[in-house]
Amino acid sequence: MDELLAQFLIEGRELVAAANDALGLLARRADDRDAIDAAFRAVHTLKGSVAVFDMAPAGRILHEAESMLDRARKDGAAIPPDGLAALVACIDRVDAWIDAMERTGTLPADAGDVADRLLGGIADAPTPEAMSQPDWLAPLAEREADLLQAAGAALVAFRYRPDADCFFRGDDPLALCASVPDLQALQITPREPWPDPEQIEPFQCNLCIEGLSGASLDAVRAHFRLVSDQVALHLVRPQADAEAPVADAQSQTLRVDMRRIDDLADTLGELIVAANALEPLVAEVSRLDASLGARLRVAHGNVEREVSVLQRGVLAVRLVPIAPMLRRLPRIVRELAAELGKTIDFAIDGDSLEVDKAIADALFEPLLHLVRNAVDHGIEPADARVAAGKSPSGRLRLSFARNGERLDVALADDGRGIAPAQMRGIAVARGIVSDAQAAGLDDRAAIELIFAPGFSSADAVTSVSGRGVGMDAVRSALDRIDARIAIDSEVGRGTMMRLSFPLRAITTRMLVIRSGPDRYAVPFDKVTETVIVPAAAVAPLGSGEALVLRDRSVPLLHMAELLGGRRRASGDLRLMVADHGSERVAFVVDGFDQQINATVRQATGLLGTIPGVAGTAVLGDGEVLIVLDPERLIA
């Protein structure tokens, strides 16, 4: 790919994300000046970026979007709803065209026609009265130019023209204006030229009062709320602010090819393995020469400390915000909802969190399938929602939260929910399970049939669904990065998909366990606790065994049997306790060894087909450990 185009794809998508963020704020508060400024800067810079390439249709619509935002900036106007919708459509289309440039290096053949339609939408967007600057505002701004320049920010200009009979209602225009919050300037002029003194009517008001306030627009509007029909309000800015050039906010960013960071991470992984190899050598030397061993131990501690510093630095470099990886989801929801004739309120929370670049890249594919599934299958059409007593518009929420060394993700909709009986019937009809197998599934297991290859609840294949690959692809994508998913659903109320991702991808902290003559590694975030209990604490339960741990009944499994060996008799049992969905399971192991930091390499070939094997890790002495996933050992 051309280097200039590669740079544009990165910057263009960042600018699209910035514009969408600003427009999202304007959707909640149409007169948010900071959001209007941010949207203008992003659109202005994006227009300059697309001009470098053969993207004239994109340049045309961005120019009109920039003009609308510029009018709002200079005149203190709120963006009307139709205008905001036109701006969102414009940014969505440019976003799609950036994707097209990445795939083919050119815009689609219909780009010109699409641009014409979008330009019509921008031109047709109604402009409120506030969009045109009133004739009194410029003289006021010129008269108070020094004050505006000293303020360095927008002030609220007001013009109060009391009606002639205001005194008879008990109004006091002068007192009202004198008490304007944060009053900066005030001028009183006659509304009509003063007549001769003997012809003045003292009980009629002939005033026009203009001024500036440093308070917010809402605060000034609230102050004049009892005479709102007689007051005009506008934001006015110093001239230098209105004409200030748009700064390139990204000039301080150093862009590095991600492959170089990956190479650095790989080298760091090998360095950690090499540092780990020193520990047994230090112990061996200490047995032969205590003095030399002590000095070597100090040197080893220094190496480990500096490796830890380097590790934190590389991890920090690889951390990226989640938001850019999700930038296409709102557009996809809007387009898919329009195709299906649905109205959906989609929101994302917590996307400012940072994760390892490899994890961030892997987030999009499973979330895309889950979001499409929620829009297509989860949220009902408007008429069905109304018949069920719901709002015609569906709600879809995607949220992110950090939980220790993992990232928790929740996707919740208020749709029809998942009916376990229906899932069993579909799975049987499609030959995924037999009647007997379906009957033996509890409701949670029946719901999780949606992840089976070939499963689909769609009646026909469409451009959206029906091929039975979406949710299966979710599970496969999650397996590749050691992520998990669980489903909570209530028929008629909605569904929540809960996902858990690792935060980092370079090294993993692991506990080394022994089972028989072999050693294995288990990621630390999969281990709830380790305990030693007497064998007498175990009791038979059905065809298995269990014990009471922390006032909870916990099933007991023997790691040796799960790995194809035989259990060993012992007076005391060493237990590794792990979560399995919402429950806990205790695994009997033969012993615990050290804790290690190592790179987990994905299991491939024959090893990749063994249930419960997450990958392999290399120790400093060259020993290769199989990394186990306790949850999938018993899946």
C-alpha positions as CSV (number, residue, x, y, z in Angstrom):
1,M,0.0,0.0,0.0
2,D,1.2,3.5,-0.8
3,E,2.8,5.1,2.3
4,L,0.8,8.3,1.8
5,L,-2.5,6.4,1.6
6,A,-1.6,4.3,4.6
7,Q,-1.0,7.5,6.6
8,F,-4.3,9.0,5.3
9,L,-6.3,5.9,6.4
10,I,-5.0,6.3,10.0
11,E,-5.5,10.0,10.2
12,G,-8.8,10.0,8.3
13,R,-10.3,7.4,10.7
14,E,-9.2,9.4,13.7
15,L,-10.8,12.5,12.3
16,V,-14.0,10.7,11.5
17,A,-14.0,9.4,15.1
18,A,-13.4,12.9,16.4
19,A,-16.3,14.3,14.3
20,N,-18.6,11.6,15.4
21,D,-17.8,12.2,19.1
22,A,-18.5,15.9,18.6
23,L,-21.8,15.3,16.8
24,G,-22.8,12.8,19.5
25,L,-22.4,15.6,22.0
26,L,-24.4,18.0,19.8
27,A,-27.2,15.4,19.6
28,R,-27.6,15.8,23.4
29,R,-27.0,19.6,23.5
30,A,-27.4,21.3,20.2
31,D,-25.8,24.6,21.3
32,D,-22.6,23.1,22.9
33,R,-20.0,25.6,21.6
34,D,-17.0,23.3,22.4
35,A,-18.7,20.5,20.5
36,I,-19.4,22.7,17.5
37,D,-15.8,23.9,17.5
38,A,-14.5,20.3,17.7
39,A,-16.7,19.1,14.9
40,F,-15.6,22.1,12.7
41,R,-12.0,21.3,13.3
42,A,-12.3,17.7,12.5
43,V,-14.4,18.3,9.3
44,H,-12.0,21.1,8.2
45,T,-8.9,18.9,8.6
46,L,-10.6,15.9,7.0
47,K,-11.6,18.0,4.0
48,G,-7.9,18.9,3.6
49,S,-6.9,15.3,3.9
50,V,-9.3,13.9,1.2
51,A,-8.2,16.7,-1.2
52,V,-4.8,14.9,-1.6
53,F,-6.6,11.8,-3.2
54,D,-9.1,11.3,-5.9
55,M,-12.0,11.8,-3.5
56,A,-13.7,14.9,-5.0
57,P,-17.2,13.8,-3.9
58,A,-16.0,13.5,-0.3
59,G,-14.5,17.0,-0.5
60,R,-17.7,18.4,-1.8
61,I,-19.9,17.2,1.0
62,L,-17.3,18.0,3.7
63,H,-17.1,21.5,2.3
64,E,-20.8,22.0,2.8
65,A,-20.7,20.4,6.3
66,E,-17.8,22.7,7.2
67,S,-19.9,25.7,6.0
68,M,-22.8,24.7,8.2
69,L,-20.6,24.3,11.2
70,D,-18.8,27.5,10.5
71,R,-22.0,29.5,10.5
72,A,-23.0,28.0,13.8
73,R,-19.5,28.9,15.2
74,K,-19.6,32.5,14.2
75,D,-23.3,33.3,14.8
76,G,-23.8,31.4,18.1
77,A,-26.5,29.2,16.6
78,A,-27.7,25.8,17.6
79,I,-27.5,23.0,15.0
80,P,-31.1,22.0,14.2
81,P,-32.1,18.3,14.3
82,D,-32.3,18.0,10.6
83,G,-29.0,19.7,10.1
84,L,-27.4,17.4,12.6
85,A,-28.8,14.3,10.9
86,A,-27.4,15.6,7.6
87,L,-23.9,16.1,9.2
88,V,-24.0,12.5,10.6
89,A,-25.0,11.1,7.2
90,C,-22.1,13.1,5.6
91,I,-19.5,11.7,8.1
92,D,-20.9,8.2,7.8
93,R,-20.5,8.3,4.0
94,V,-16.9,9.7,4.2
95,D,-16.2,6.9,6.7
96,A,-17.5,4.3,4.3
97,W,-15.5,5.9,1.4
98,I,-12.3,5.7,3.5
99,D,-12.9,1.9,3.9
100,A,-13.4,1.8,0.1
101,M,-10.1,3.5,-0.5
102,E,-8.4,0.9,1.7
103,R,-9.9,-2.0,-0.2
104,T,-9.6,-0.7,-3.8
105,G,-7.8,2.6,-3.8
106,T,-10.7,4.4,-5.3
107,L,-14.3,5.5,-4.5
108,P,-17.3,3.5,-5.6
109,A,-18.7,4.4,-9.1
110,D,-21.9,5.9,-7.6
111,A,-20.0,8.3,-5.2
112,G,-20.9,11.4,-7.2
113,D,-24.6,10.6,-7.1
114,V,-24.5,9.8,-3.4
115,A,-22.7,13.1,-2.8
116,D,-25.4,15.0,-4.7
117,R,-28.1,13.4,-2.5
118,L,-26.2,14.3,0.6
119,L,-25.6,17.9,-0.5
120,G,-29.4,18.1,-1.1
121,G,-30.0,17.0,2.5
122,I,-27.5,19.6,3.8
123,A,-29.1,22.3,1.7
124,D,-32.6,21.4,2.7
125,A,-31.8,21.3,6.5
126,P,-33.9,24.1,8.1
127,T,-31.8,27.0,9.5
128,P,-33.2,28.5,12.7
129,E,-33.5,32.2,13.1
130,A,-30.4,32.2,15.2
131,M,-28.3,31.0,12.2
132,S,-28.5,34.5,10.6
133,Q,-26.7,37.2,12.5
134,P,-29.0,39.9,13.7
135,D,-28.2,43.5,12.6
136,W,-27.7,44.7,16.2
137,L,-25.0,42.1,17.1
138,A,-22.2,43.5,14.9
139,P,-22.4,47.0,16.2
140,L,-22.4,45.7,19.8
141,A,-19.4,43.4,19.1
142,E,-17.5,46.3,17.5
143,R,-18.4,48.7,20.4
144,E,-17.2,46.1,23.0
145,A,-14.3,44.7,20.9
146,D,-11.7,45.4,23.7
147,L,-13.9,43.6,26.3
148,L,-14.4,40.6,24.0
149,Q,-10.6,40.5,23.3
150,A,-9.8,40.6,27.0
151,A,-12.3,37.9,27.8
152,G,-10.7,35.6,25.2
153,A,-13.9,33.5,24.9
154,A,-17.5,33.8,23.8
155,L,-19.8,36.0,25.8
156,V,-23.6,36.1,25.7
157,A,-25.0,39.1,24.0
158,F,-28.6,40.1,24.9
159,R,-31.0,42.7,23.6
160,Y,-34.1,43.5,25.7
161,R,-36.8,45.6,24.2
162,P,-39.5,45.9,26.9
163,D,-43.0,46.4,25.5
164,A,-44.5,49.9,26.0
165,D,-46.9,48.8,28.8
166,C,-44.4,46.8,30.9
167,F,-44.7,49.3,33.8
168,F,-48.4,48.5,34.3
169,R,-47.4,44.8,34.9
170,G,-44.9,45.7,37.5
171,D,-41.9,45.0,35.3
172,D,-38.6,46.9,36.1
173,P,-36.4,46.5,33.0
174,L,-33.4,48.4,34.5
175,A,-33.4,46.3,37.6
176,L,-33.7,43.1,35.6
177,C,-30.8,44.0,33.4
178,A,-28.6,45.2,36.3
179,S,-28.9,41.8,37.9
180,V,-28.0,39.7,34.8
181,P,-25.5,37.1,36.0
182,D,-21.8,38.0,35.4
183,L,-22.8,41.3,33.6
184,Q,-19.9,42.6,31.6
185,A,-21.3,45.5,29.6
186,L,-24.6,47.4,29.4
187,Q,-26.0,50.1,27.2
188,I,-29.4,51.8,27.2
189,T,-30.8,53.5,24.1
190,P,-34.3,54.6,23.2
191,R,-36.3,52.1,21.2
192,E,-37.9,55.0,19.3
193,P,-36.4,58.5,19.0
194,W,-37.3,60.6,22.1
195,P,-40.1,63.1,21.4
196,D,-40.1,66.6,22.7
197,P,-40.0,66.7,26.6
198,E,-43.6,68.0,26.9
199,Q,-44.8,65.1,24.7
200,I,-43.1,62.3,26.7
201,E,-45.5,59.7,28.1
202,P,-44.0,58.8,31.5
203,F,-46.0,55.6,31.9
204,Q,-44.8,54.1,28.6
205,C,-41.4,52.3,28.3
206,N,-39.3,53.4,25.4
207,L,-36.1,51.5,26.1
208,C,-33.8,49.2,24.3
209,I,-31.2,47.6,26.6
210,E,-28.2,45.7,25.2
211,G,-25.4,44.1,27.1
212,L,-22.9,41.3,27.5
213,S,-22.7,38.5,30.1
214,G,-19.9,36.1,31.0
215,A,-22.4,33.5,32.2
216,S,-23.6,30.6,30.2
217,L,-26.3,30.9,27.6
218,D,-28.7,28.8,29.7
219,A,-28.1,31.0,32.8
220,V,-28.9,34.2,30.9
221,R,-31.9,32.6,29.2
222,A,-33.2,31.5,32.6
223,H,-32.7,35.1,34.0
224,F,-35.0,36.5,31.3
225,R,-37.4,33.6,31.4
226,L,-40.4,35.8,32.4
227,V,-39.9,38.2,29.5
228,S,-38.4,35.7,27.0
229,D,-40.7,37.0,24.2
230,Q,-39.0,40.5,24.5
231,V,-35.3,39.3,24.6
232,A,-32.9,38.1,21.9
233,L,-29.8,36.1,22.9
234,H,-26.7,35.3,20.9
235,L,-23.1,34.1,21.5
236,V,-20.5,36.6,20.3
237,R,-16.8,35.9,20.0
238,P,-13.7,38.0,19.6
239,Q,-12.8,38.5,16.0
240,A,-9.5,36.7,16.4
241,D,-11.2,33.6,17.8
242,A,-13.6,33.4,14.8
243,E,-10.8,33.8,12.3
244,A,-8.2,31.7,14.1
245,P,-6.6,29.1,11.9
246,V,-7.4,25.5,12.7
247,A,-4.4,23.9,14.4
248,D,-3.2,20.4,13.6
249,A,-3.8,18.7,16.9
250,Q,-1.9,15.6,15.7
251,S,1.4,17.4,14.9
252,Q,3.0,16.1,18.2
253,T,2.1,12.4,17.4
254,L,4.9,10.1,16.4
255,R,3.5,7.3,14.3
256,V,5.4,3.9,14.3
257,D,4.7,0.9,12.2
258,M,2.9,-1.6,14.4
259,R,5.2,-4.4,13.1
260,R,8.1,-2.7,14.8
261,I,6.2,-2.7,18.1
262,D,5.3,-6.3,17.6
263,D,9.0,-7.2,17.0
264,L,9.9,-5.3,20.1
265,A,7.3,-7.2,22.1
266,D,8.6,-10.5,20.8
267,T,12.1,-9.6,21.8
268,L,10.9,-8.6,25.2
269,G,9.2,-12.0,25.6
270,E,12.5,-13.7,24.8
271,L,14.3,-11.4,27.2
272,I,11.9,-12.4,30.0
273,V,12.5,-16.1,29.3
274,A,16.3,-15.4,29.4
275,A,15.9,-13.5,32.7
276,N,13.9,-16.4,34.2
277,A,16.7,-18.8,33.2
278,L,19.1,-17.0,35.6
279,E,17.2,-18.0,38.7
280,P,18.1,-21.7,38.8
281,L,21.7,-20.8,37.9
282,V,21.8,-18.4,40.8
283,A,20.5,-21.2,43.1
284,E,23.1,-23.6,41.8
285,V,26.0,-21.2,42.1
286,S,24.9,-20.3,45.7
287,R,25.3,-24.0,46.7
288,L,28.8,-24.0,45.3
289,D,30.0,-20.6,46.5
290,A,27.7,-18.6,48.9
291,S,29.6,-15.3,48.4
292,L,29.6,-15.5,44.6
293,G,25.9,-16.7,44.7
294,A,25.0,-13.6,46.8
295,R,26.6,-11.2,44.4
296,L,25.0,-13.0,41.4
297,R,21.6,-12.9,43.2
298,V,22.0,-9.1,43.5
299,A,22.9,-8.8,39.8
300,H,19.9,-11.1,38.9
301,G,17.6,-8.8,40.9
302,N,18.9,-5.8,39.0
303,V,18.3,-7.5,35.7
304,E,14.7,-8.5,36.7
305,R,14.0,-5.0,37.9
306,E,15.1,-3.4,34.6
307,V,13.3,-6.0,32.6
308,S,10.1,-5.1,34.5
309,V,10.7,-1.4,33.7
310,L,11.1,-2.3,30.0
311,Q,8.1,-4.5,30.1
312,R,5.9,-1.7,31.5
313,G,7.2,0.7,28.9
314,V,6.5,-1.7,26.0
315,L,3.1,-2.5,27.4
316,A,2.4,1.3,27.7
317,V,3.4,1.8,24.0
318,R,1.1,-0.9,22.9
319,L,-1.9,0.4,24.9
320,V,-4.5,2.1,22.6
321,P,-8.0,3.4,23.4
322,I,-10.9,1.2,22.4
323,A,-12.9,3.9,20.7
324,P,-11.2,4.0,17.3
325,M,-11.7,0.2,16.9
326,L,-15.4,0.8,17.4
327,R,-15.9,3.8,15.2
328,R,-17.8,1.9,12.6
329,L,-20.4,0.3,14.9
330,P,-22.7,3.4,15.2
331,R,-22.8,3.7,11.4
332,I,-23.4,0.0,11.0
333,V,-26.3,0.1,13.5
334,R,-27.9,3.1,11.7
335,E,-27.6,1.5,8.3
336,L,-28.8,-1.9,9.4
337,A,-31.7,-0.5,11.4
338,A,-32.7,1.6,8.3
339,E,-32.6,-1.5,6.1
340,L,-34.8,-3.5,8.6
341,G,-37.2,-0.6,9.1
342,K,-36.3,-0.2,12.8
343,T,-35.4,2.7,15.1
344,I,-32.6,2.0,17.5
345,D,-31.0,4.1,20.2
346,F,-27.4,2.9,20.3
347,A,-24.9,4.1,22.9
348,I,-21.3,3.1,23.8
349,D,-20.0,3.7,27.4
350,G,-16.5,3.3,28.7
351,D,-14.7,3.2,25.4
352,S,-12.0,5.6,26.6
353,L,-10.3,2.6,28.3
354,E,-7.0,1.4,26.9
355,V,-6.0,-2.2,26.1
356,D,-3.2,-3.9,24.2
357,K,-3.3,-3.2,20.5
358,A,-3.7,-6.9,19.7
359,I,-6.7,-7.1,21.9
360,A,-8.2,-3.9,20.5
361,D,-7.8,-5.2,17.0
362,A,-9.5,-8.4,18.0
363,L,-12.5,-6.7,19.6
364,F,-14.2,-5.6,16.5
365,E,-15.1,-8.9,14.8
366,P,-17.0,-10.5,17.7
367,L,-18.7,-7.3,18.6
368,L,-19.7,-6.7,15.0
369,H,-21.5,-10.1,14.9
370,L,-23.1,-9.5,18.3
371,V,-24.4,-6.0,17.4
372,R,-25.8,-7.2,14.1
373,N,-27.4,-10.1,15.8
374,A,-29.0,-7.8,18.4
375,V,-30.3,-5.4,15.7
376,D,-31.6,-8.2,13.5
377,H,-32.9,-10.9,15.9
378,G,-33.0,-9.2,19.3
379,I,-34.8,-5.9,18.9
380,E,-38.4,-6.2,17.5
381,P,-39.9,-4.1,14.8
382,A,-41.7,-1.0,16.1
383,D,-45.3,-2.4,15.8
384,A,-44.3,-5.5,17.7
385,R,-42.7,-3.4,20.4
386,V,-45.7,-1.2,20.8
387,A,-48.0,-4.3,21.0
388,A,-45.7,-5.6,23.8
389,G,-46.1,-2.3,25.7
390,K,-42.6,-1.1,24.8
391,S,-41.3,2.1,23.2
392,P,-41.3,1.9,19.4
393,S,-37.5,2.6,19.5
394,G,-35.2,-0.1,20.7
395,R,-32.3,0.4,23.0
396,L,-28.9,-1.1,22.5
397,R,-26.0,-0.4,25.0
398,L,-22.4,-1.4,24.7
399,S,-20.3,-0.8,27.8
400,F,-16.7,-1.4,28.8
401,A,-15.2,-1.7,32.3
402,R,-11.8,-2.8,33.7
403,N,-11.9,-5.8,36.1
404,G,-8.4,-6.5,37.4
405,E,-6.3,-7.8,34.5
406,R,-9.3,-8.3,32.2
407,L,-11.7,-6.1,30.2
408,D,-15.4,-6.7,30.8
409,V,-17.7,-5.9,28.0
410,A,-21.5,-6.0,28.1
411,L,-23.9,-5.7,25.2
412,A,-27.5,-5.2,26.3
413,D,-30.7,-4.8,24.3
414,D,-34.3,-4.5,25.4
415,G,-35.6,-6.8,22.7
416,R,-37.6,-10.0,22.6
417,G,-35.0,-12.1,24.5
418,I,-34.0,-15.7,23.8
419,A,-36.4,-18.6,24.4
420,P,-34.6,-21.8,25.4
421,A,-37.4,-24.0,24.0
422,Q,-37.2,-22.3,20.6
423,M,-33.4,-22.8,20.6
424,R,-33.8,-26.5,21.3
425,G,-36.3,-26.8,18.5
426,I,-34.2,-25.0,15.9
427,A,-31.1,-27.0,16.9
428,V,-33.0,-30.3,16.4
429,A,-34.5,-29.2,13.1
430,R,-31.0,-28.2,11.8
431,G,-29.5,-31.5,12.9
432,I,-27.1,-29.9,15.4
433,V,-28.4,-32.0,18.4
434,S,-30.7,-34.9,18.7
435,D,-34.1,-34.8,20.4
436,A,-32.6,-36.7,23.4
437,Q,-29.6,-34.3,23.6
438,A,-31.9,-31.3,23.4
439,A,-34.1,-32.6,26.1
440,G,-31.1,-33.0,28.4
441,L,-30.0,-29.4,28.1
442,D,-30.8,-26.9,30.8
443,D,-32.0,-23.4,29.8
444,R,-28.5,-21.9,29.9
445,A,-27.0,-24.6,27.7
446,A,-30.0,-24.4,25.3
447,I,-29.4,-20.6,24.9
448,E,-25.7,-21.2,24.2
449,L,-26.7,-23.4,21.2
450,I,-26.7,-20.2,19.2
451,F,-22.9,-20.5,19.2
452,A,-23.0,-24.0,17.5
453,P,-21.8,-24.1,13.8
454,G,-24.7,-23.9,11.4
455,F,-27.1,-22.5,14.0
456,S,-29.4,-19.7,12.8
457,S,-32.9,-18.6,13.9
458,A,-33.5,-16.7,10.6
459,D,-36.2,-18.1,8.4
460,A,-34.4,-17.2,5.2
461,V,-31.0,-16.1,4.1
462,T,-30.7,-12.3,3.7
463,S,-28.0,-9.8,3.4
464,V,-28.1,-9.5,7.2
465,S,-28.4,-13.1,8.5
466,G,-29.5,-16.7,7.9
467,R,-26.2,-18.4,7.0
468,G,-25.5,-19.7,10.5
469,V,-22.0,-18.4,10.7
470,G,-22.3,-15.2,12.8
471,M,-22.4,-16.4,16.4
472,D,-20.1,-19.4,15.6
473,A,-17.6,-16.8,14.3
474,V,-17.9,-14.9,17.6
475,R,-16.9,-18.0,19.6
476,S,-14.0,-18.7,17.3
477,A,-12.7,-15.2,17.4
478,L,-12.9,-15.1,21.2
479,D,-11.1,-18.5,21.5
480,R,-8.2,-17.0,19.6
481,I,-7.5,-14.3,22.2
482,D,-8.4,-16.2,25.4
483,A,-11.7,-14.3,25.8
484,R,-15.0,-15.7,27.2
485,I,-18.7,-15.0,26.7
486,A,-21.8,-15.6,28.7
487,I,-25.5,-14.9,28.0
488,D,-28.2,-13.6,30.3
489,S,-31.6,-13.4,28.6
490,E,-35.2,-13.0,29.7
491,V,-38.0,-13.6,27.2
492,G,-39.8,-10.4,26.4
493,R,-37.3,-8.2,28.4
494,G,-34.1,-8.5,26.4
495,T,-30.6,-10.0,26.3
496,M,-27.2,-9.2,27.7
497,M,-24.0,-10.6,26.3
498,R,-21.2,-10.5,28.8
499,L,-17.6,-10.8,27.4
500,S,-14.3,-10.9,29.1
501,F,-11.0,-10.1,27.3
502,P,-7.4,-10.0,28.6
503,L,-6.0,-6.5,28.8
504,R,-2.5,-7.5,27.6
505,A,-1.1,-9.8,25.0
506,I,2.7,-9.8,25.4
507,T,3.2,-11.8,28.6
508,T,0.9,-13.6,30.9
509,R,1.3,-14.1,34.6
510,M,0.8,-17.8,35.3
511,L,0.8,-20.4,38.1
512,V,2.8,-23.6,37.5
513,I,1.0,-26.7,38.8
514,R,2.0,-30.3,39.0
515,S,-0.1,-33.3,38.0
516,G,1.7,-36.6,38.2
517,P,5.2,-36.3,36.8
518,D,4.3,-33.3,34.5
519,R,4.1,-29.6,35.0
520,Y,1.5,-27.3,33.5
521,A,0.8,-23.5,33.6
522,V,-2.5,-21.9,34.3
523,P,-3.1,-18.1,33.7
524,F,-3.4,-16.3,37.0
525,D,-6.6,-14.6,36.1
526,K,-8.3,-18.0,35.7
527,V,-7.4,-19.0,39.3
528,T,-9.7,-17.9,42.0
529,E,-7.7,-19.3,44.9
530,T,-5.5,-22.2,46.0
531,V,-6.2,-24.1,49.2
532,I,-5.2,-27.3,51.0
533,V,-8.0,-29.3,52.6
534,P,-8.2,-32.7,54.3
535,A,-9.5,-35.6,52.2
536,A,-12.3,-36.0,54.8
537,A,-13.8,-32.7,53.7
538,V,-14.8,-34.3,50.4
539,A,-18.2,-35.9,50.1
540,P,-19.9,-37.9,47.3
541,L,-22.5,-35.9,45.3
542,G,-24.4,-37.9,42.6
543,S,-21.8,-39.5,40.4
544,G,-19.1,-37.1,41.5
545,E,-17.6,-35.4,44.5
546,A,-18.0,-32.0,46.2
547,L,-16.9,-30.0,49.2
548,V,-18.0,-26.9,51.1
549,L,-15.7,-24.0,50.4
550,R,-16.4,-20.4,51.7
551,D,-19.9,-21.5,52.6
552,R,-20.5,-22.7,49.0
553,S,-20.9,-26.2,47.7
554,V,-18.1,-26.7,45.1
555,P,-17.8,-29.7,42.7
556,L,-14.5,-31.5,42.9
557,L,-12.5,-32.7,39.8
558,H,-9.1,-34.5,39.6
559,M,-6.8,-32.8,37.2
560,A,-4.9,-36.1,36.6
561,E,-8.1,-37.7,35.4
562,L,-9.0,-34.8,33.1
563,L,-5.5,-35.1,31.6
564,G,-5.9,-38.8,30.9
565,G,-4.0,-40.1,34.0
566,R,-5.1,-41.6,37.4
567,R,-5.8,-39.8,40.7
568,R,-3.4,-40.4,43.6
569,A,-4.4,-41.1,47.2
570,S,-3.4,-38.4,49.6
571,G,-4.1,-37.3,53.1
572,D,-4.5,-33.7,52.2
573,L,-5.8,-32.4,48.9
574,R,-4.2,-29.4,47.1
575,L,-7.0,-27.5,45.3
576,M,-6.9,-25.0,42.5
577,V,-10.3,-23.2,42.5
578,A,-11.5,-21.6,39.2
579,D,-14.6,-20.0,37.9
580,H,-16.9,-21.9,35.5
581,G,-19.5,-19.5,34.3
582,S,-21.3,-18.3,37.4
583,E,-20.2,-21.3,39.4
584,R,-16.8,-22.4,40.9
585,V,-15.0,-25.7,40.5
586,A,-12.1,-27.1,42.5
587,F,-9.4,-29.1,40.8
588,V,-7.2,-31.5,42.7
589,V,-3.5,-31.1,41.7
590,D,-0.4,-32.8,43.0
591,G,1.4,-29.5,43.8
592,F,2.1,-25.9,43.1
593,D,5.4,-24.5,41.8
594,Q,6.5,-21.0,41.0
595,Q,4.7,-18.1,39.5
596,I,6.1,-17.0,36.1
597,N,5.6,-14.3,33.5
598,A,5.8,-15.8,30.0
599,T,4.5,-15.4,26.5
600,V,1.7,-17.7,25.7
601,R,1.9,-19.1,22.1
602,Q,-1.3,-20.2,20.6
603,A,-1.8,-24.0,20.4
604,T,-1.6,-25.2,16.8
605,G,-1.7,-28.5,14.9
606,L,-2.7,-31.6,17.0
607,L,-2.2,-29.7,20.3
608,G,-4.8,-27.1,19.1
609,T,-7.5,-29.8,18.9
610,I,-7.2,-30.9,22.5
611,P,-9.9,-29.4,24.8
612,G,-8.7,-27.2,27.5
613,V,-5.3,-26.4,26.0
614,A,-4.8,-22.6,25.6
615,G,-1.3,-22.7,24.2
616,T,2.3,-23.2,25.3
617,A,4.9,-21.3,27.3
618,V,8.7,-21.6,27.3
619,L,10.6,-21.4,30.6
620,G,14.1,-20.0,31.0
621,D,15.7,-23.5,31.0
622,G,14.0,-24.3,27.7
623,E,11.2,-26.4,29.2
624,V,7.9,-26.1,27.3
625,L,4.8,-26.0,29.5
626,I,1.3,-26.7,28.2
627,V,-1.0,-23.8,29.3
628,L,-4.4,-25.0,30.5
629,D,-7.7,-23.2,30.4
630,P,-9.6,-24.7,33.4
631,E,-13.0,-23.6,32.2
632,R,-12.6,-25.3,28.9
633,L,-11.2,-28.5,30.4
634,I,-14.7,-29.3,31.6
635,A,-16.7,-27.6,28.9
